[in-house]
Amino acid sequence: MAIRQIQLTALRNLSAVTLSPSPQINILFGANGSGKTSLLEAIHLLGMARSFRAQPLQSLIQHGQPRCTAFAELAEADGGFKKIGVSRDRQGELLVRINGEHVRSLAQLAQELPLQVINPNSFRLLEGAPKQRRQFMDWGVFHVEQQFLPTWQRLQRALRQRNSWLRRAKMDAPFQLVWDKELCLASEAIDNYRRAYIGALKPVFEQTLAQLIELDGLVLSYSRGWDKERSLSDVLAASLVRDQQLGSTQAGPQRADLRLRLASNNAADILSRGQQKLVICALHIAQGYLLAQTGRGSCVYLVDDLPSELDQKHRQALCRLLEGLGCQVFITCVEPQALQDGWRADTPIALFHVEQGQIKVVG
Ligand SMILES: Nc1ncnc2c1ncn2[C@@H]1O[C@H](COP(=O)(O)OP(=O)(O)OP(=O)(O)O)[C@@H](O)[C@H]1O
C-alpha cells in the first residue's frame, strides 16, 4: 500500500498541489511554518478523516476558503489501485469517498490507508494516560484481527447499558444479568485478541529496539484491566457497590494498559527524551512489521521532524530501519542535510522543498 498520487486543495497554508511521492522514502524539508506538517496532516486526514493536531477539523480549512479537500490514489500490493477522497466544509460536513462511493464507516478508510504517526504527540504513548496506549494497541489488533471491531462495538454497548443502570441505582436484575453476561463475553474476547497481539508484538519490538539503541532490561507488558486471577463476572459482582457509588464500571478492558518498565521504574520516568523517542519509534515500526506479516497491506509512516531529539548516529539507525521496512515513509525536517547520507543506492527517495505553502520536487 502506497500513495502514488496526492492532490490537496485549501488545506492550511498549502497551495493547491498534486504530488507523486516515492513509494518509499519521501523527505519534506523547509523552514518553520512553511507547511511540512500540514502535508502530513493532509495524509492523516485521508487515512483517519481527522487531524493529529486539531479538533475540530475546522482549523484545517484554509483561511477564506469554504472547504478543504484531500484526494489520493493508492497503489495496492496486487497491482490494482484505489481512489480515496476526504473533504470538510465550514459547516462541519465531512465527505469521505472510496472509489467514488460515499463511505460512512471510518474503519473502512483506516483499512484502506493504515497510518503510523510519529510526531511530538507520540511521547504521550509513554507519558500519557492509559487511553493512549490502548489506542496504540487497538490500532494493531484492529488491523490484524477482523473480529476485533464488531466485538469492540458489542463491548461498548454492554458497558453503556451497565453504566446507565449503575447511575440510575434501580436495576432490573434479570435484564442486568443478560447484559453482564454479554459484557463478560465481549471483554474476554477483547482480552484474548489484545493478549495475542501483544505476545506477537513484544519480540518484534525488542528486536527493532535493539537495532536502534541498547536499553537492557526494558520490559513491555500488558495488563488486561481486571485481576488476572479472577473472572470478570466475579470482579463485577464483588465491586458492584463501588461501581454504583462511582456511577461507572471500574474493571474491564476499558481499563487495560501497556506497561513499559526499566529496572522496576516506569520507563517514562527515567529515559531521556531521545531514548523515549527511539522506544516510541521501535513500537511503531514493530506494528508495521506485524501488519506486513499478516499480508493485509502495509502502513504508511508519517514522521514529523525526524531529526529532533536524536544525534546523528541514532538518526541514521532510525532511517535505516524505516528504509528496511519497505513501507512508504514521509519524513519532515528543517535541514535536508540532516537526512542526506547513508540511504541505500536502490532506495527510491523523493525530496520535496516546502516554502511558504508551495511544495516543489527537488530530487
Ligand atoms: N487554516 C489555515 N489557513 C492558512 N494558513 C494556516 C492555517 N492554519 C495554519 N496556517 C499556517 O500554515 C502554516 C502551517 O505550518 P506547518 O505547521 O505545516 O509548518 P511546518 O513546516 O511543519 O513548521 P515547523 O517546522 O515549525 O514545524 C503556518 O505558517 C500556519 O500559521
Ligand as a Chemical Component Dictionary entry (heavy atoms), coordinates in Angstrom:
data_LIG
# 
_chem_comp.id                   LIG 
_chem_comp.type                 NON-POLYMER 
_chem_comp.pdbx_formal_charge   0 
_chem_comp.three_letter_code    LIG 
# 
loop_
_chem_comp_atom.comp_id 
_chem_comp_atom.atom_id 
_chem_comp_atom.alt_atom_id 
_chem_comp_atom.type_symbol 
_chem_comp_atom.charge 
_chem_comp_atom.model_Cartn_x 
_chem_comp_atom.model_Cartn_y 
_chem_comp_atom.model_Cartn_z 
_chem_comp_atom.pdbx_ordinal 
LIG N1  N1  N 0 -6.300 27.420 8.228  1  
LIG C1  C1  C 0 -5.162 27.967 7.840  2  
LIG N2  N2  N 0 -5.117 28.733 6.713  3  
LIG C2  C2  C 0 -3.955 29.275 6.294  4  
LIG N3  N3  N 0 -2.774 29.113 6.939  5  
LIG C3  C3  C 0 -2.778 28.363 8.041  6  
LIG C4  C4  C 0 -3.949 27.753 8.548  7  
LIG N4  N4  N 0 -3.632 27.049 9.663  8  
LIG C5  C5  C 0 -2.316 27.213 9.847  9  
LIG N5  N5  N 0 -1.792 28.019 8.898  10 
LIG C6  C6  C 0 -0.391 28.397 8.702  11 
LIG O1  O1  O 0 0.162  27.346 7.942  12 
LIG C7  C7  C 0 1.473  27.076 8.351  13 
LIG C8  C8  C 0 1.451  25.628 8.767  14 
LIG O2  O2  O 0 2.664  25.277 9.099  15 
LIG P1  P1  P 0 3.118  23.810 9.443  16 
LIG O3  O3  O 0 2.789  23.510 10.848 17 
LIG O4  O4  O 0 2.663  22.886 8.404  18 
LIG O5  O5  O 0 4.643  24.135 9.314  19 
LIG P2  P2  P 0 5.930  23.276 9.388  20 
LIG O6  O6  O 0 6.616  23.471 8.079  21 
LIG O7  O7  O 0 5.626  21.905 9.826  22 
LIG O8  O8  O 0 6.691  24.076 10.513 23 
LIG P3  P3  P 0 7.641  23.650 11.732 24 
LIG O9  O9  O 0 8.985  23.342 11.119 25 
LIG O10 O10 O 0 7.682  24.927 12.514 26 
LIG O11 O11 O 0 7.007  22.533 12.440 27 
LIG C9  C9  C 0 1.790  28.038 9.483  28 
LIG O12 O12 O 0 2.521  29.130 8.951  29 
LIG C10 C10 C 0 0.426  28.469 9.970  30 
LIG O13 O13 O 0 0.410  29.760 10.502 31 
# 
loop_
_chem_comp_bond.comp_id 
_chem_comp_bond.atom_id_1 
_chem_comp_bond.atom_id_2 
_chem_comp_bond.value_order 
_chem_comp_bond.pdbx_ordinal 
LIG N1  C1  SING 1  
LIG C1  N2  SING 2  
LIG C1  C4  DOUB 3  
LIG N2  C2  DOUB 4  
LIG C2  N3  SING 5  
LIG N3  C3  DOUB 6  
LIG C3  C4  SING 7  
LIG C3  N5  SING 8  
LIG C4  N4  SING 9  
LIG N4  C5  DOUB 10 
LIG C5  N5  SING 11 
LIG N5  C6  SING 12 
LIG C6  O1  SING 13 
LIG C6  C10 SING 14 
LIG O1  C7  SING 15 
LIG C7  C8  SING 16 
LIG C7  C9  SING 17 
LIG C8  O2  SING 18 
LIG O2  P1  SING 19 
LIG P1  O3  DOUB 20 
LIG P1  O4  SING 21 
LIG P1  O5  SING 22 
LIG O5  P2  SING 23 
LIG P2  O6  DOUB 24 
LIG P2  O7  SING 25 
LIG P2  O8  SING 26 
LIG O8  P3  SING 27 
LIG P3  O9  DOUB 28 
LIG P3  O10 SING 29 
LIG P3  O11 SING 30 
LIG C9  O12 SING 31 
LIG C9  C10 SING 32 
LIG C10 O13 SING 33 
# 
